[in-house]
Amino acid sequence: MWLNFLKAVKNREHRVAPTTWVAAIAAVVYTVAPIDLIPELVLGPLGFVDDLGVWTVFAVLFTREMSRWARTRPAAA
């Protein structure tokens, strides 16, 4: 289902909210950026908590967008 959603976004059949785009970009940038609120080198596995939090926010927004897209799709015959 999420592949169909991504195709709809690519084909401009569904307009994604700006906050979802910002969250997606922020998640990627924050994950690869050398600056971290909780550094993994110092705290080990606990350092991934902040990365996980950013990706969780994105996952919630992505899921919201998918359900909004699913509600607007015409019913299959």
C-alpha positions as CSV (number, residue, x, y, z in Angstrom):
1,M,0.0,0.0,0.0
2,W,2.8,2.4,0.8
3,L,4.3,1.9,-2.6
4,N,1.1,3.0,-4.2
5,F,1.1,6.0,-1.9
6,L,4.7,6.9,-3.0
7,K,3.7,6.5,-6.6
8,A,0.7,8.9,-6.1
9,V,3.0,11.5,-4.5
10,K,5.5,11.1,-7.4
11,N,2.8,11.4,-10.0
12,R,1.4,14.5,-8.1
13,E,-1.9,12.7,-7.5
14,H,-1.6,13.5,-3.8
15,R,-0.2,16.7,-2.2
16,V,1.8,16.0,0.9
17,A,1.6,18.5,3.8
18,P,4.7,20.8,4.2
19,T,5.2,19.6,7.8
20,T,5.6,16.0,6.5
21,W,8.3,17.2,4.0
22,V,10.1,19.2,6.7
23,A,10.0,16.2,9.1
24,A,11.4,13.9,6.4
25,I,14.2,16.2,5.5
26,A,15.0,16.8,9.2
27,A,15.1,13.1,9.9
28,V,17.6,12.4,7.2
29,V,19.7,15.5,7.9
30,Y,19.7,14.9,11.7
31,T,20.6,11.2,11.2
32,V,23.6,11.9,9.0
33,A,24.8,15.2,10.6
34,P,27.9,14.9,12.8
35,I,26.1,17.1,15.4
36,D,24.0,15.1,17.8
37,L,22.0,15.9,21.0
38,I,23.0,12.5,22.5
39,P,26.2,11.3,21.0
40,E,26.5,7.6,20.3
41,L,30.3,7.6,20.9
42,V,29.8,8.7,24.5
43,L,26.6,6.9,25.5
44,G,26.6,3.9,23.2
45,P,23.2,2.5,22.3
46,L,21.5,5.1,24.4
47,G,22.7,7.7,21.9
48,F,20.3,6.4,19.3
49,V,17.3,7.5,21.3
50,D,17.2,11.0,19.8
51,D,17.6,9.6,16.3
52,L,14.7,7.2,17.0
53,G,12.6,10.1,18.2
54,V,13.1,12.1,15.0
55,W,12.2,9.1,12.9
56,T,9.2,8.3,15.1
57,V,7.8,11.8,14.4
58,F,8.3,11.3,10.7
59,A,6.6,7.9,10.8
60,V,3.6,9.3,12.5
61,L,3.3,12.1,9.9
62,F,3.9,9.7,7.0
63,T,1.1,7.4,8.4
64,R,-1.2,10.4,8.7
65,E,-0.5,11.3,5.1
66,M,-1.1,7.7,3.9
67,S,-4.5,7.5,5.7
68,R,-5.5,10.9,4.2
69,W,-4.6,9.7,0.8
70,A,-6.5,6.4,1.3
71,R,-9.6,8.3,2.3
72,T,-9.5,10.4,-0.9
73,R,-9.0,7.4,-3.3
74,P,-12.0,6.2,-5.3
75,A,-13.4,2.9,-4.1
76,A,-12.2,-0.2,-6.1
77,A,-15.0,-1.9,-8.0
